[in-house]
Amino acid sequence: MSESDLAARAQEILGHRFRDADLLITSLTHSSRANSRVESNERLEFLGDAVLGMVVCGDLYRRFSDWLEGDLTKVKSMVVSRRVCAQVADEIGLTKLLILGNGINGQHALPTSLRAAVFEAVIGALYVDGGFEAAREFILRTVSAHIEAWSTTDNRDNYKSALQQYAQRWLSATPRYEALDEQGPDHSKCFEVCVVIGNERFPSAWGPSKKEAEQEAARRAFEILETRDN
C-alpha cells in the first residue's frame, strides 16, 4: 500500500484530516523502518501515552463522581494497559497500517507492545495536528467500551475478579491460589498466598485472612501482567 493510501485509510479510521500528512506517516512508522529512532513513531508514542492517560482520567472523574482515588486508579490502569491499547489497535484496523521493517514478522505475530505503541503514537499525532479535542474525541470513541467493561462493580472492587477476567481474556488461563504458610495464634493468624497462572508463579502476599491475602496476591500479579511487554 502506498503512503498516500495508508494516510487516507488512517485518516478514515481516526476521523481527522491531517494538515501535516508526514506527521501521520511518522506515527505509523516503526523504528525498524525509519532512518533513525528519532524519525520513528517513538516520540509520538511518548506524547500519546500522556494524552491517553489524561483523557481517560478526566472521563472517569466526570463519570463516577462518588468514586475514591483508588477505584479511579484501578480502572485507569486497566484501560490504558498495553494489552487494551493493542486490542483497540486491532479492533479499529490500525495494526494493519503499521509501516514495518523487513525483519518484522507478519501482523498476526506482532508483539503487544508494538501494537499498543501505534495506538498511542496516532493519539500523539492527533494532538499535535488537531489539538486536544481531536485526540480526546478519538480516544473516547475507541476506549469507552473498555472503560464501561472495566468499571463494573466486580472488576473495580475485586482484584481477584479483575485478574480472572484479564487472564482468561488474554492468557487463556484461570488463576489458581496456593496457600503457602500461616503464622500466629489461632485468634490472630496471618496467611501467605500466591497466584499461579499457567506455569508462572507470582509474588506471594500476606493477609489477616486467606481472602485478604488472595486479594493482595491478585493485585500484585495483575500489576506485573499489566506492565509487562509481550
N, C-alpha and C positions, 0 to 999 in steps of 0.2 A: 504494500500500500504506500503510495507517495505521501510526502509530508503534507501536501495540501489536502489530500483525502483524510489523513489522520487528523489534521486540525479541524476539518469540517465535522467529522464524526465526534471528536472530543467536545466541540462547542455544542453539538446537539445534545450530548449527554449532560454537559454542565449547565445548559440553559443560559449561556452567556456568549456574546460575540466579542472576541478579543480585539482590542485596538493593537496590541502587540502580539502577533501570531508567533513570533520567535520565542516569546516567554512561554506560551502554551507548549510548544515543541520541547523546550527545555524541561518543563515539568514532567514530560513523558519519557525523558531520556535517562536511562540508567548509566551509571559510571562506566560500565563495560563497553559502552558505545561512544561515550563522549571523549573528546580530545584530552580532557583533564577532568579531575573530580570537581573542580570549581565550575566547570561548564555542564555538569550533570544536574540532576534534579535534587541533589542532596541539600543545597542551601534552601530551596523552596520547601523541601520536606521539613526542615527545621522550623521555618516560619509557619507552615501549615499546621504543624503539631500544636503550636501555641494558640493559633486561632481556633482550631478544633476544640481544644480544652476550654477556652473562654466561652465559646458558643454553647457547648454542652452544659457548662456550669451555669451560665445565665438562664438557659432553658429550664434546667432542674430547679433553680432558685425561684423562677416565676411559677412553675407548675405546682410545686409542692411547698406551700408557704408554712406548713406545720412540721416539716422535717428538720431534724437536727443535722449539724455538720457531718457527723459520722455516717448517717444514712445517705446524704448527698454524695459524700466521698466514695462510698461503696459503689453506687450506681455509676458515677462518673468514671471510676477506674475500669469498670466493666465495659462501658460503651466506647471509650477511647482506646481500648486494648488493641494490640496489633492484630489479634485474631478477628475482632469485629471489623476493624478497618479493612483488612484483607477480604473478609466476606463481602463487605459493601462494594469494594472494587470489583469483585467477581460479579456481584448481582447487577451492577449497572453497566457492565461491559467495558470497564476501564482497563482491566488487566490485559485484554486483547490488544490494546493500543500501545502497550509499552514498547519502547524502542530499545532493543537489547543487542549486546554484542554477540558474535557468533559462538562464543564459548558457553552461553547460557542455554539451558535446555528449553524445550517447548513449554508453553504456558501451563500445561497440566502439572508440570513438576516445579513450578516456581515456588520458592520459599515464602512463608507467611510474611516475613519482614520486608521482602521486596514488593509484594502486592500491597501491603499496608503503606509502604513508602510512597507509591504513586498516588494513592488516595490523598495523603497528606500534602504531597507536592502540588497537586492541582488546586487544593484549597489555598495554598500559598500563592499560586499564580492568580487565582481569582481575587484574592485580597489585594495583590499588587496592581492588577489591571482594572478591577471593577470596584474596589473598596470593600469595606467591612460588610455591608449589606448584601453584596453579591455572594460573598463567601458564606455568610450566615444563611441565606436562603437555600443554597446548595446543601449545606451541612444538615439543616433541619429536614429538608426533603428526603435525604438519603439515610439519616440515622434515627429519625423519630420512631420508627417501628422497633428499633433495638432499645431505645430509651423506654418505651412502653413495656417491652418484654422483660427488661431487667429491673423495672421499678415495681413489679408485683410484690405483694407483702412477703411471700415466701422467699423470694430472692433477696429482697432488701434486708430482711431481719435475720436471715438464717444462712450463715456461710456454708453449712452442710448442703442445703438445698441449692445454693448458687454453684458450689463446686460440683455437685452431681450433674446439674444441667450443663455446665461447662464441659466436664469430662465426657459425658455421653454425646454431646453435640460435636465436639472437635477431636476427641481422642478415642471415641467408640469404646469406652470403658466405664465401669462403675467403681467409684471409690470404695475401699474397704478400710475399716478402722480396727487397729490392733491395740489391745491393752498391753502395755509393756511393764508397768510397775505400779505399785501403790505403797504409800508410806503414811505413818501417823497412827494414832489410836483410833479405835472404831468410831468414836464420836466426832473425829476431826481428821478424816483421811484426805489425802491428795492422790490424784490419779495421773499417770502418764500414758498418753495415747499418741499413736502416729497414724498417718494416712498412707495407704498403699494404692496406687493406681497402675494397673498392669503389673509390670515388673519393677516399678520405681517406688521406693520408699522415701517419704518426705520427712522433714524435721519434726521431731516429737514435741508435744506440749503438755504442760501440767495444768490441772484444774481441781477445784474443790469437789467436783463431781465428775463422773465419766462424761456426762452430757456436755458440761462446760469445757472439759479437756478436748472433747471431739470438735467442738465449735472452734476452739483456738487452733487446733491442728489443721482443721479445714481452712481457716483463714490464712495460715502460713503457706499451705500448699497452693491455695488459689493465687496468692500474691506472687509466688515463684512462677507458676504457669503463665500468669498474665504478662509478666515482663520478659519471658523467655523468647529468644529468637528461634523460629522454626523454619 
